[in-house]
Amino acid sequence: IMLCDSKGHNEVGMLVGCLRRLQNWNLNSIVTEYRSFAGSKTRFLIEQFIELFDVDLVVIPGNAPAWFLAQKRIDEDEQREFGAL
């Protein structure tokens, strides 16, 4: 996916951060990625928004992209596997 916005580094960073939350990324990894792309334009409120983003309120449609659904299946398999231990 390529996201571009000539003026909105923070908006794109927030969108990608929320997507990473939906992908079950570690929060530290999300913030590190956001900071690496935002550079000197990082905003604490954006990081806080990403942290407080409630993934339980998001309904993933059945026609979501294959790469996203594949990642979700891998995560579910890992959770079942670790839950069985």
C-alpha positions in Angstrom: 0.0 0.0 0.0 1.3 3.4 -0.8 -0.2 6.4 1.1 0.7 9.9 0.1 -0.3 13.3 1.4 1.8 16.3 0.6 0.9 18.1 3.9 -0.5 15.5 6.3 2.4 13.5 7.7 0.5 13.1 10.9 -2.8 12.1 9.3 -1.2 9.4 7.3 0.9 8.3 10.3 -2.2 8.0 12.4 -4.0 6.0 9.7 -1.1 3.6 9.3 -0.7 3.4 13.1 -4.4 2.4 13.5 -3.9 -0.2 10.7 -0.9 -1.6 12.5 -3.1 -1.9 15.7 -5.6 -3.9 13.6 -2.7 -6.1 12.5 -1.9 -6.8 16.2 1.5 -5.0 16.0 3.3 -4.2 19.3 2.6 -0.6 20.3 6.3 0.1 20.6 6.9 -1.0 17.1 4.0 1.1 15.8 5.3 4.3 17.6 8.8 3.6 16.3 7.6 3.3 12.8 5.5 6.5 13.1 8.4 8.4 14.5 10.8 7.2 11.8 8.5 8.6 9.0 7.2 11.7 10.8 10.7 12.9 11.7 10.6 16.2 13.5 6.9 16.5 12.9 5.9 13.8 15.5 3.0 14.7 17.7 2.3 13.2 21.1 -1.5 13.4 20.6 -1.1 11.3 17.4 0.8 8.6 19.4 -1.8 8.8 22.1 -4.6 8.4 19.6 -3.0 5.3 18.2 -2.5 3.9 21.6 -6.1 4.5 22.6 -7.6 3.3 19.3 -10.2 0.7 20.1 -9.7 -2.2 17.7 -12.8 -4.0 19.1 -15.0 -1.3 17.6 -13.8 -2.0 14.1 -15.7 -4.6 12.0 -13.5 -6.1 9.3 -15.6 -6.6 6.1 -15.6 -10.0 4.4 -14.1 -8.4 1.3 -11.1 -7.0 3.0 -7.8 -7.3 1.1 -6.3 -10.7 0.9 -3.0 -9.6 2.6 -5.0 -8.3 5.6 -7.1 -11.4 6.0 -4.1 -13.7 5.6 -2.4 -11.8 8.5 -5.5 -12.0 10.6 -5.6 -15.8 10.1 -1.9 -16.2 11.0 -2.6 -14.2 14.2 -5.6 -16.3 15.1 -3.6 -19.5 14.5 -0.8 -18.3 16.7 -3.2 -17.4 19.5 -4.9 -20.8 19.3 -1.4 -22.5 19.3 -0.2 -20.5 22.3 -3.5 -20.9 24.1 -3.1 -24.7 23.9 0.3 -24.6 25.7 
